Amino acid sequence: MSFLSNLALRSTTGALILNSGIGKLGMDEGTYGYLQQMAKVGVPQVEKLSANTFGKSLAYGETALGAALLLPVIPAKLAGLGLTVFSAGMLTMYFGDENMTMEDGIRPSQEGTALAKDFVLLGAGLALLLSKKKK
């Protein structure tokens, strides 16, 4: 993958996820609880955590992933693996709630449009993960 392709994928996704993570830092427990209820649709095990633990973990995880994508010292494959796993996790919420998709179960409904961006993140993550190192 060329330097510019790598830069384009990593800077756009990294900035988006870093901003999301920073925005979640310091939220109140009620907001963390709301996010946890959304997440348990795709990953029921998160219900075992306290809302505060879940929210802080999510915020720190997103911040760390966003920073890793933006730091050129992190190998593209490693950054791509993180992005792929993160976006696949987000898509479990999309497919786990029938209100997020139209009747065909694939195309986003009005409610699912916000989560549909995670397909783009998944594609970017896979592109980084599967990229060949320039010789």
C-alpha positions in Angstrom: 0.0 0.0 0.0 1.4 3.4 -0.9 2.3 5.9 1.8 -0.6 8.2 0.7 -3.2 5.4 0.8 -2.0 4.4 4.2 -2.1 8.0 5.4 -5.6 8.6 4.0 -7.1 5.5 5.7 -5.3 6.0 9.0 -5.8 9.7 9.4 -9.5 9.8 8.6 -10.5 6.8 10.7 -8.0 7.7 13.5 -9.3 11.2 13.8 -12.9 10.0 13.9 -12.3 7.3 16.5 -10.0 9.5 18.6 -12.6 12.3 18.7 -15.3 9.8 19.7 -13.2 8.4 22.5 -12.2 11.8 23.9 -15.9 12.8 23.7 -16.8 9.9 26.0 -14.2 10.7 28.7 -15.8 12.2 31.7 -19.4 11.4 30.7 -21.8 10.7 33.6 -22.8 7.2 34.7 -26.3 7.6 33.1 -24.8 8.2 29.7 -22.4 5.3 30.1 -25.4 3.2 31.1 -27.2 4.2 27.9 -24.1 3.2 25.8 -23.9 0.0 27.7 -27.5 -0.9 26.9 -26.8 -0.3 23.2 -23.7 -2.4 23.3 -25.4 -5.3 25.0 -27.5 -5.8 21.9 -24.3 -7.1 20.2 -22.3 -8.2 23.1 -24.5 -9.4 26.0 -21.5 -9.9 28.3 -21.0 -6.2 28.8 -24.0 -6.2 31.1 -21.8 -7.9 33.7 -19.7 -4.6 34.0 -20.8 -1.6 35.9 -21.9 1.3 33.7 -19.0 3.4 34.8 -16.4 0.6 34.1 -18.0 -0.1 30.7 -18.0 3.6 29.8 -14.5 4.4 30.9 -13.2 1.2 29.1 -15.0 2.2 25.9 -13.7 5.8 26.1 -10.1 4.7 26.8 -10.3 2.0 24.2 -11.5 4.3 21.5 -8.9 7.0 22.4 -6.1 4.4 22.3 -7.3 3.0 18.9 -7.6 6.4 17.4 -4.1 7.4 18.6 -2.7 4.1 17.3 -4.2 4.8 13.9 -2.7 8.3 13.8 0.8 7.2 15.0 3.0 6.2 12.1 5.3 4.1 14.3 2.4 1.6 14.8 2.6 -0.9 11.9 -0.3 -0.6 9.4 -1.3 -4.3 9.9 -1.5 -3.8 13.7 -3.5 -0.6 13.4 -5.7 -2.4 10.8 -6.3 -5.3 13.1 -7.4 -3.0 15.9 -9.8 -1.1 13.5 -11.2 -4.4 12.1 -11.9 -5.9 15.5 -13.4 -2.6 16.7 -15.7 -2.1 13.7 -16.8 -5.8 13.7 -17.8 -5.3 17.3 -19.8 -2.2 16.4 -21.5 -4.1 13.6 -22.8 -6.7 16.1 -25.0 -3.9 17.4 -26.2 -3.1 13.9 -27.1 -6.7 13.1 -28.4 -7.5 16.6 -31.2 -5.0 16.5 -33.8 -5.5 13.8 -34.8 -1.9 14.0 -31.3 -0.9 12.5 -32.0 -2.6 9.2 -34.7 -2.6 6.6 -36.7 -5.8 6.0 -33.9 -7.4 4.1 -31.7 -7.4 7.2 -28.8 -5.7 5.4 -29.6 -2.1 4.3 -29.8 0.5 7.1 -33.1 1.8 8.3 -33.3 5.5 9.3 -32.3 4.3 12.8 -29.4 2.3 11.5 -27.8 4.9 9.3 -25.5 6.2 12.1 -24.1 2.7 12.7 -23.8 1.9 9.0 -20.6 4.0 9.0 -19.0 1.0 10.7 -19.0 -0.8 7.4 -16.7 1.8 6.1 -14.5 1.5 9.1 -14.4 -2.3 8.6 -13.4 -1.8 5.0 -10.6 0.5 6.0 -9.4 -1.8 8.7 -9.3 -4.8 6.3 -7.5 -2.7 3.7 -4.8 -1.9 6.3 -4.7 -5.4 7.7 -4.4 -7.0 4.2 -1.9 -4.5 2.8 1.4 -5.7 1.5 4.5 -4.0 2.8 6.3 -2.0 0.1 9.7 -3.4 -0.8 
